[in-house]
Amino acid sequence: MKGFTFQTTRQIVSEPGASAQIGALMKGLGAARALIVTDAGIVKAKLLDAALASLRAAGVAHEIYTDVVADPPEAMVLAAVEAGRRFGADGVLGFGGGSSMDTAKLVAFLLKSEQTLGEIYGIGFCKGWRLPLVLVPTTAGTGSEVTPISIVTTGASEKKGVVSPQLLPDVAVLDADLTLGLPRHVTAATGIDAMVHAIEAFTSRHKKNPMSDTLAKEALRLLAGNIRAACFDGGNREARAGMLLGAMLAGMAFTNAPVAAVHALAYPVGGHFHVPHGLSNSLVMTHVMRFNAPAAAAMYAELAPIVFPKIGGATDAAKAEAMIDGLAALIAEIGLETKLAQVGISHNHVPMLAEDAMKQTRLLVNNPREVAYADAVRIYEAAL
């Protein structure tokens, strides 16, 4: 067995209604003035109400920063940091989807560090520590609550990542009640995003290990077993809890066995066309998997009966093909767009997308099959 390292969030609280514990959790971390990083929709939907009540009960002062947007741009991240400085925050609560949690991680670090945002892009460039940090996901997708990764949009469309252990939060709170009634399209896109995390972690070329494999398999079992119920019965608490746990386990898996070409090709789609991250992944997932199949068929075949228990196929290649076909059918069944053309992308955009995808070397190095520019072009063309 090859040696490996494993890292994850220190404490996880998983229970419907658990957001009512946030005040006590923040106070227990020594925070007396918490900056809440979220978006206006979360506040409008009253998802913060229980957390705010618990902060008041615990005597923790708080300020709410509500300007988080999808694909967080640098300027917005820095504005959130400045809001925290003005408030004198000594703790940060990230509450919402991946964008809110990614922003909260960076805010918690930059409020305590003398480094600039530009100095920490890449892997392992953060120095020192951060403020106390609690993350609460309101969608079952990114797994950001257990990853040391934040993705920022730089310039007009390019995305860069900050990857460092300092970004792992002190506590992740999984409250399935916060995801009840989430719109079907959001549930579907974030659910497929989580499945991509698990599949790419299981096939990651460099850091795949027994723990990440185990987590990826259990994540897929939970996600595949609950995504239809969560999409078509938004009030199904058990399905919602299963999705939330599955997304977190997938996050743990890809933290330690990083994602690859699906994400590399999805980032330009999101950056240029403002397509939500989960949908961007969904649109290219099966096409990347078909490209990877010659190198990853045995691994796909191992995952296939977890995702589709009745799957057929006498060989690894046949099982892999059946799994990919099944995933394509699932994406259509739960109501997601299936073609890049449906989000405004044409043949004319493919060279630009492929050029940007090739810049994602941090991700492409993990792919089970090497991806060249011409390969990226063919994958995008197939996805049109």
C-alpha positions in Angstrom: 0.0 0.0 0.0 1.3 3.4 -0.9 1.6 6.0 1.8 -0.9 8.9 1.8 -2.1 11.8 4.0 -5.7 12.6 4.8 -7.2 15.9 6.0 -10.7 17.1 6.7 -12.7 19.5 8.9 -12.1 19.0 12.6 -15.7 18.8 13.7 -18.9 17.9 11.9 -22.4 18.4 13.3 -25.1 16.6 11.2 -28.7 16.8 12.4 -31.9 18.4 11.1 -32.3 21.7 12.9 -28.6 21.9 13.7 -28.3 25.5 12.7 -29.8 26.4 16.1 -26.5 25.3 17.6 -24.4 27.8 15.7 -24.3 30.4 18.5 -22.9 28.0 21.0 -20.4 26.6 18.4 -19.1 30.1 17.6 -18.8 31.0 21.2 -17.0 27.8 21.9 -14.4 28.8 19.4 -13.8 32.0 21.2 -15.7 34.3 18.8 -17.5 37.2 20.2 -18.1 39.2 16.9 -19.0 37.0 14.0 -19.1 38.1 10.4 -21.8 36.1 8.5 -20.9 35.7 4.8 -23.9 34.8 2.7 -26.1 36.1 -0.1 -29.3 38.1 -0.2 -31.4 35.1 -1.2 -30.5 33.2 1.9 -31.6 36.2 4.1 -34.8 36.7 2.1 -35.7 33.0 2.4 -35.3 33.3 6.2 -32.8 30.4 6.3 -30.6 32.4 8.6 -33.3 32.9 11.3 -32.4 30.0 13.6 -28.7 30.8 13.4 -29.3 34.4 14.2 -31.4 33.5 17.2 -28.8 31.2 18.4 -26.1 33.8 18.1 -28.2 36.3 20.0 -28.8 33.7 22.7 -25.1 33.0 23.0 -24.2 36.7 23.2 -22.3 36.7 20.0 -22.5 40.0 18.1 -22.8 39.6 14.4 -22.8 41.5 11.1 -24.2 40.1 7.9 -22.4 40.5 4.6 -25.0 39.6 1.9 -23.3 40.6 -1.4 -21.9 37.1 -2.3 -22.5 36.2 -5.9 -21.9 33.1 -7.9 -18.4 32.5 -9.1 -17.0 35.0 -6.5 -14.9 37.8 -8.2 -11.8 39.1 -6.4 -13.4 42.5 -5.8 -16.3 40.9 -3.9 -14.0 38.8 -1.8 -12.0 41.9 -0.8 -15.2 43.8 -0.1 -16.2 41.1 2.3 -12.8 41.2 4.0 -13.2 45.0 4.4 -16.6 44.5 5.9 -15.1 42.2 8.5 -12.4 44.7 9.3 -14.9 47.5 9.8 -16.9 45.3 12.1 -13.9 44.0 14.1 -14.9 40.4 13.4 -13.1 37.8 15.4 -14.9 34.9 13.8 -16.5 34.0 10.5 -19.7 32.1 9.6 -20.1 31.0 6.0 -23.7 30.2 5.3 -25.0 29.2 1.9 -23.8 27.5 -1.3 -20.2 27.0 -2.4 -19.7 30.6 -3.3 -20.6 31.8 0.2 -18.5 29.1 1.9 -15.5 29.7 -0.4 -15.6 33.4 0.2 -16.0 32.9 4.0 -12.8 30.7 4.0 -10.8 33.4 2.3 -12.3 36.2 4.6 -11.4 34.2 7.7 -7.8 33.8 6.5 -7.2 37.3 5.1 -8.7 39.0 8.2 -5.9 37.6 10.3 -3.1 37.4 7.7 -0.8 40.0 6.3 -0.8 38.3 3.0 -2.8 39.6 0.0 -5.3 37.5 -2.0 -2.9 37.6 -4.9 -0.1 36.0 -2.9 -2.1 32.9 -1.9 -3.4 31.6 -5.3 -2.1 28.1 -5.9 -1.4 25.2 -3.6 0.1 25.7 -0.1 0.9 29.4 -0.2 -1.1 30.5 2.9 1.1 31.3 5.9 0.0 31.6 9.5 -3.6 30.8 10.5 -7.1 32.3 10.3 -10.0 33.4 12.4 -12.4 30.8 13.9 -14.6 29.5 11.0 -17.9 27.7 10.9 -19.4 26.7 7.5 -23.1 25.8 6.9 -24.1 24.5 3.4 -27.6 25.2 2.1 -27.2 23.0 -1.0 -26.0 19.4 -1.3 -23.2 19.9 -3.9 -19.9 21.5 -3.5 -18.7 19.9 -0.2 -16.9 23.2 0.4 -17.6 22.7 4.2 -14.9 20.0 4.3 -12.4 21.2 1.6 -9.3 23.4 1.9 -10.2 25.0 -1.4 -11.6 28.3 -2.5 -12.2 29.2 -6.2 -12.1 32.9 -7.2 -12.9 34.5 -10.6 -10.0 36.7 -11.7 -10.4 39.2 -14.5 -13.3 38.7 -16.8 -13.7 34.9 -16.7 -10.6 33.0 -15.5 -10.8 31.0 -12.3 -8.0 30.5 -9.8 -7.9 28.4 -6.7 -6.5 28.8 -3.3 -5.6 25.4 -1.8 -4.3 25.3 1.7 -5.1 23.5 5.0 -5.8 26.8 6.7 -9.0 27.0 4.7 -10.5 23.9 6.4 -13.1 25.2 8.8 -13.3 24.4 12.5 -16.8 23.1 12.3 -19.1 22.1 9.4 -22.9 22.1 10.2 -25.1 19.9 8.1 -28.7 20.9 8.6 -31.0 19.1 6.1 -33.9 21.4 7.0 -32.1 24.3 5.3 -32.3 22.4 2.0 -36.1 21.5 2.2 -38.0 23.0 -0.8 -34.8 23.8 -2.7 -35.9 24.2 -6.4 -35.6 21.0 -8.5 -33.1 22.5 -11.0 -30.8 23.6 -8.2 -31.1 20.2 -6.4 -30.3 18.4 -9.6 -27.3 20.5 -10.6 -25.7 20.5 -7.2 -26.4 16.8 -6.8 -24.7 15.9 -10.1 -21.8 18.2 -9.0 -21.4 16.1 -5.9 -21.5 12.9 -7.9 -18.7 14.3 -10.2 -16.6 15.0 -7.1 -16.9 11.4 -6.0 -16.3 9.9 -9.5 -13.2 12.1 -10.1 -11.8 11.5 -6.6 -12.1 7.7 -7.3 -10.3 8.0 -10.6 -7.7 10.7 -9.5 -4.3 9.9 -10.9 -2.0 11.1 -8.2 -3.5 11.0 -4.7 -6.2 8.3 -4.8 -6.0 6.3 -1.6 -8.1 3.8 0.4 -9.8 6.4 2.5 -10.8 8.6 -0.4 -12.0 5.5 -2.3 -14.2 4.5 0.6 -15.7 7.9 1.0 -16.3 8.3 -2.7 -18.1 5.0 -2.9 -20.4 5.8 0.1 -21.0 9.3 -1.3 -22.1 7.8 -4.6 -24.4 5.3 -2.8 -26.1 8.1 -0.9 -26.3 10.6 -3.9 -27.5 8.1 -6.5 -29.9 6.6 -4.0 -31.5 9.9 -3.1 -31.2 12.4 -6.0 -34.5 11.4 -7.7 -36.5 11.7 -4.4 -34.8 15.0 -3.5 -35.6 16.4 -7.0 -39.2 15.3 -7.3 -40.2 15.5 -3.6 -38.5 18.6 -2.3 -39.9 18.1 1.2 -38.4 14.6 1.6 -36.2 15.2 4.7 -34.6 11.8 4.5 -33.6 12.2 0.9 -32.3 15.7 1.6 -30.3 14.5 4.6 -28.8 11.7 2.4 -27.9 14.2 -0.3 -26.2 16.6 2.2 -24.2 13.8 3.8 -23.3 12.4 0.4 -22.1 15.8 -0.8 -20.0 16.2 2.3 -18.4 12.7 1.9 -17.6 13.5 -1.7 -16.0 16.7 -0.6 -13.8 14.8 1.9 -12.9 12.4 -0.9 -11.8 15.0 -3.5 -10.0 17.1 -0.8 -7.6 14.2 -0.6 -7.8 12.8 -4.2 -8.3 15.9 -6.3 -10.7 16.4 -9.2 -9.6 16.5 -12.8 -10.7 17.1 -16.4 -14.5 17.4 -15.8 -13.8 20.4 -13.6 -11.1 21.8 -15.9 -13.5 21.9 -18.8 -16.4 23.1 -16.7 -14.7 26.2 -15.3 -14.5 28.0 -18.7 -18.2 27.3 -19.3 -19.1 28.9 -16.0 -16.6 31.7 -16.3 -17.6 32.9 -19.8 -21.3 32.0 -19.8 -22.2 32.4 -16.1 -23.5 28.8 -16.0 -23.8 27.6 -12.4 -20.9 25.3 -11.5 -22.9 22.2 -10.9 -24.6 22.5 -14.3 -21.3 23.2 -16.0 -20.0 20.0 -14.6 -23.1 18.1 -15.6 -22.9 19.4 -19.2 -19.4 18.0 -19.8 -19.3 15.1 -17.3 -20.3 12.1 -19.5 -18.2 13.4 -22.4 -15.1 13.6 -20.3 -15.9 10.1 -18.9 -16.2 8.7 -22.4 -12.8 10.2 -23.2 -11.3 8.7 -20.0 -12.8 5.3 -20.4 -9.8 3.7 -22.2 -7.7 4.5 -19.1 -10.4 4.3 -16.4 -12.8 1.5 -17.4 -11.9 -0.7 -14.5 -12.5 2.0 -12.0 -15.8 3.1 -13.6 -16.9 -0.6 -13.7 -16.2 -0.8 -9.9 -18.4 2.3 -9.3 -21.2 1.3 -11.8 -23.2 -1.1 -9.6 -23.1 1.4 -6.7 -24.7 4.1 -8.9 -27.0 1.7 -10.8 -27.5 -1.6 -8.9 -29.1 -3.4 -11.8 -26.4 -2.4 -14.3 -25.4 -5.0 -16.9 -22.2 -5.6 -18.8 -19.9 -8.6 -19.0 -16.6 -6.7 -19.2 -15.2 -3.6 -17.5 -15.5 -1.6 -20.7 -19.2 -2.6 -21.1 -20.0 -1.7 -17.5 -18.2 1.6 -17.9 -20.2 2.4 -21.0 -23.5 1.4 -19.3 -22.7 3.6 -16.3 -21.9 6.6 -18.6 -25.1 6.0 -20.6 -27.0 5.7 -17.3 -25.6 9.0 -16.0 -26.6 10.7 -19.2 -30.2 9.4 -18.9 -30.3 10.4 -15.2 -29.2 14.0 -16.0 -32.1 14.3 -18.5 -34.6 12.6 -16.1 -34.0 15.1 -13.3 -34.5 18.0 -15.7 -31.1 19.4 -16.4 -29.9 20.8 -19.8 -28.0 18.2 -21.7 -26.3 20.2 -24.4 -23.9 23.2 -24.3 -26.0 24.7 -27.0 -28.8 25.1 -24.5 -26.8 27.5 -22.4 -25.7 29.7 -25.4 -22.5 27.9 -26.5 -21.8 27.3 -30.2 -19.0 25.8 -32.3 -17.5 29.3 -32.5 -16.8 29.3 -28.8 -15.1 25.9 -28.6 -11.5 27.1 -29.3 -11.7 29.8 -26.6 -13.1 27.2 -24.1 -10.5 24.7 -24.9 -7.7 27.3 -24.5 -9.0 28.2 -21.1 -9.4 24.6 -20.0 -5.8 23.9 -20.8 -4.8 26.6 -18.3 -6.3 24.4 -15.5 -3.1 22.4 -15.0 -3.8 22.0 -11.3 -6.8 19.9 -12.3 -5.7 18.3 -15.5 -2.7 16.6 -13.9 -5.1 14.5 -11.9 -7.0 13.1 -14.9 -6.6 9.4 -15.5 -5.9 10.1 -19.2 -3.8 13.0 -20.5 -5.8 15.8 -22.1 -4.3 17.8 -24.9 -5.9 20.9 -26.5 -7.3 18.8 -29.4 -8.9 16.4 -26.9 -10.6 19.3 -25.2 -11.9 20.6 -28.5 -13.4 17.2 -29.3 -15.0 16.8 -25.9 -16.6 20.3 -26.1 -17.8 19.5 -29.7 -19.3 16.2 -28.5 -21.1 18.2 -25.7 -22.7 20.7 -28.1 
